Each structure stands twice: as C-alpha cells, then as structure tokens.
Amino acid sequence: MNSLNIDFKKKSAKGRLSIKLFKNDSFWIGYIPSLNISSYAETYEEAHEFLLSVYLKEYLQNAFNSPSQAIEELKSLGWERNSIFKKKFTVESYVDKDGFLKEFDLPIGTEVTDSEIFVG
C-alpha cells in the first residue's frame, strides 16, 4: 500500500511509494504509478535519482503550494484521505504487468523492476 503523510503547513511529507523502473529503447524510465510521475535517463541510476530528487520533489513542492488542488488531484488518482488523521493519505495501487506494458507501449517481455521508496 502506498501512503503519504502530508503536512501542508510545515511543507513536509513522509511515506512509502511503489516505483517501477524499466528500459525502453535506449532510455531507462522511472515511474510512480500511484502519482502518475515518470522520469527518464540514460542509466538506471539516473532515472531513479531524477524520479526522486527532481520529479517527486517538484510534485510535492507544487502540492505544498496549492493544498486544495493537491488534495483533489490525489483523490482523482484514487488516494483516500483518512477521516481522523487528515494528513494521512493512502492508495491501494495495483498495476497489472500487461496493462502497464500497454500503457507505455512496451514490448511483451520487457523487464520491469518493482521497488519501494520511503519519502521524508
């Protein structure tokens, strides 16, 4: 399960997210399905680093700057806000491999690395 604790006032976030990394032609793609964020680079390490230190960081910065818009976007992506702990958001994200490959127009048999990252 993906989860984020977002404190909009303190502009901080902590949580756990699933990521996928795969090679498409000569580029490596990093993807966070639950936030629909992706990056690409020439190496696995760069794609992973750009995904976290550039794209996820920018995504969260935009969320901190516009909380109501961020909450609506999270809801549109299937995230649920905890009714008691208002800073906590969760999403049960399942991506089937065939659907995932079709979404990115990848050939059958493309190797996809699944992992988790911890935010904060």
C-alpha positions as CSV (number, residue, x, y, z in Angstrom):
1,M,0.0,0.0,0.0
2,N,1.2,3.5,-0.9
3,S,0.9,6.1,1.9
4,L,1.8,9.7,2.4
5,N,1.6,11.9,5.5
6,I,1.5,15.4,4.1
7,D,1.8,18.4,6.4
8,F,0.9,21.3,4.2
9,K,1.6,23.9,6.8
10,K,5.1,22.6,7.5
11,K,5.7,21.7,3.8
12,S,6.8,18.2,4.6
13,A,5.8,14.7,3.5
14,K,6.7,11.2,4.7
15,G,5.5,7.9,3.4
16,R,6.1,4.9,1.2
17,L,5.6,4.7,-2.6
18,S,5.9,1.9,-5.1
19,I,8.1,2.6,-8.1
20,K,8.8,0.8,-11.4
21,L,11.9,1.1,-13.5
22,F,12.4,-0.4,-17.0
23,K,14.3,0.2,-20.2
24,N,12.6,1.5,-23.3
25,D,14.8,1.6,-26.3
26,S,18.0,3.3,-25.1
27,F,16.5,5.1,-22.1
28,W,15.6,4.0,-18.6
29,I,12.2,5.1,-17.3
30,G,11.3,5.6,-13.7
31,Y,7.6,5.6,-12.8
32,I,5.5,6.1,-9.7
33,P,2.1,4.7,-10.7
34,S,0.1,6.0,-7.7
35,L,1.1,9.6,-8.5
36,N,1.5,9.2,-12.3
37,I,5.0,10.6,-12.2
38,S,7.7,9.5,-14.5
39,S,11.3,10.3,-15.4
40,Y,13.8,9.1,-17.9
41,A,17.6,9.0,-18.3
42,E,20.4,7.1,-20.0
43,T,21.1,4.9,-16.9
44,Y,19.0,3.1,-14.3
45,E,20.6,5.0,-11.5
46,E,20.0,8.4,-13.2
47,A,16.3,7.5,-13.9
48,H,15.9,6.5,-10.3
49,E,17.6,9.6,-9.0
50,F,15.8,12.0,-11.3
51,L,12.5,10.4,-10.3
52,L,13.1,11.0,-6.6
53,S,15.2,14.2,-6.4
54,V,13.6,16.1,-9.2
55,Y,10.2,15.0,-10.3
56,L,8.8,13.7,-6.9
57,K,10.3,16.7,-5.1
58,E,8.7,19.1,-7.7
59,Y,5.4,17.3,-7.3
60,L,5.4,17.7,-3.6
61,Q,6.5,21.3,-3.8
62,N,3.5,22.0,-6.0
63,A,1.3,20.2,-3.6
64,F,2.6,22.3,-0.7
65,N,1.9,25.5,-2.6
66,S,-1.7,24.6,-3.5
67,P,-3.1,22.2,-0.9
68,S,-6.7,22.1,-2.2
69,Q,-5.6,21.4,-5.7
70,A,-3.2,18.7,-4.5
71,I,-6.0,17.0,-2.4
72,E,-8.3,17.0,-5.5
73,E,-5.5,15.5,-7.7
74,L,-4.7,12.8,-5.1
75,K,-8.4,11.9,-5.0
76,S,-8.6,11.7,-8.8
77,L,-5.7,9.3,-8.7
78,G,-7.5,7.1,-6.2
79,W,-5.9,8.3,-3.0
80,E,-8.1,8.4,0.2
81,R,-7.7,10.9,3.0
82,N,-8.0,9.5,6.5
83,S,-11.1,10.9,8.1
84,I,-9.4,11.2,11.5
85,F,-5.8,11.8,10.7
86,K,-6.3,14.5,8.0
87,K,-2.6,14.5,7.0
88,K,-2.6,10.8,6.1
89,F,-3.4,9.7,2.5
90,T,-3.4,6.1,1.2
91,V,-4.0,4.3,-2.0
92,E,-4.2,0.6,-2.8
93,S,-2.3,0.7,-6.1
94,Y,-2.2,-2.4,-8.3
95,V,-0.8,-2.3,-11.8
96,D,-1.0,-5.4,-13.8
97,K,2.0,-6.0,-15.9
98,D,0.2,-6.4,-19.2
99,G,-1.8,-3.2,-18.7
100,F,1.4,-1.4,-17.6
101,L,3.3,-2.5,-20.7
102,K,0.4,-1.4,-23.0
103,E,0.2,2.0,-21.3
104,F,3.8,2.7,-22.1
105,D,3.6,0.9,-25.4
106,L,6.4,-1.6,-24.3
107,P,7.1,-4.9,-26.0
108,I,5.9,-8.1,-24.2
109,G,8.7,-9.4,-22.2
110,T,10.1,-6.0,-21.1
111,E,11.8,-6.5,-17.7
112,V,10.2,-4.2,-15.1
113,T,11.9,-3.7,-11.7
114,D,9.5,-3.1,-8.8
115,S,10.7,-1.5,-5.6
116,E,9.6,0.8,-2.8
117,I,10.9,4.1,-1.7
118,F,10.5,5.9,1.6
119,V,9.7,9.6,1.4
120,G,10.9,12.0,4.1
